[in-house]
Amino acid sequence: AYTSAQAIFLSRCSDFILIFSRFSPDGRLIVSASDDKTIKIWDKAMRECIHSFYEHGGFVNYVDFHPSGTCIAGAGTDNTVKVWDVRMNKLLQHYQVHAAVVNSLSFHLTGNYLVTASNDSTLKILDLLEGKLLYTLHGHQGPATCVAFSRDGDYFASGGSDEQVMVWKSNFDTGDPGDVLRNQASTPFVNCTLKTSRGVGSTPQQEYVKAGAAEQLPDSNYTKTRAAGPDTGNQSYSIREVPPYTTSAPTVNQSLQPEMAAIPLTLANTLEHIVTQLDVLTQTVAILEQRLTLTEDKLRECLERVPG
């Protein structure tokens, strides 16, 4: 009943068409996106808009809260994905990774990854800790219209205008941010495929091998091959695993180019130490972020207990 009353209240606050809205994880805030090219943050208790983010490039198709409740992400008609901090009311990250309108997005359980779906037929997985594109997934034969992680974060599903629903194994580490950083270089292989009436959905750590010309897909670490004949709708594929994508720097023992092999061992060790220290710094910032959130929650509880 309260949700209905709140929706009536919001619709009377401004002359806009509401495109999408979502509650924060703690239920205190509501984020809404509308056709006036704004994203608004509403306080449920005060029943008023507490901040507006203005988008000049286009309106937002989809918006959602970060699992921590401290940030929001929006999928825009200007082909961009943006992340804002709702405490400082500032833009944190801006991704221009799609070639068409972005229709949907979903945060991973840990809050470290974001998956997006676009009219360019691709899904993109973004590493929010590193602030960069991690994977580009090709599977849909038309616009990818929706995407969502499962509650445990082990899988995510996507749907498209090709009338296909694809289930992908995320294969992300579900520990704290420090665990994710420590395990990025040793992500296990993905061992799942999805057979549909139109083909096979795949993951970026698999290579499908079949007689026919190979089609190398850019931005992803796998090769999908198609037969030269017509699509029968029920094809058989053999799977050969290839090393997963890694964001870590190459180790000294890997095969290097001749000019790189001449780097002194001491310099290589120093660079490796710097990378390790940067990882530690990133972990520290993530922990401080969590502690700041807890402190704010405690302060808010104390203020709410003070008699008005």
CORTAHU-V329262 format. One record per helix or strand of 2 or more residues. SS is the DSSP state (alpha for helix, beta for strand). FROM is the first residue (numbers start at 1). TO is the last residue. If there is no record, write none. Layout:
# CORTAHU-V329262
ss,from,to
SS,FROM,TO
SS,FROM,TO
This chain:
# CORTAHU-V329262
ss,from,to
alpha,2,11
beta,18,23
beta,29,34
beta,38,43
beta,48,54
beta,60,65
beta,71,76
beta,81,85
beta,90,95
beta,102,107
beta,113,118
beta,122,127
beta,132,138
beta,144,149
beta,155,160
beta,165,169
alpha,177,186
beta,194,196
beta,199,201
beta,206,209
beta,214,216
beta,223,225
beta,238,241
alpha,258,261
alpha,265,305
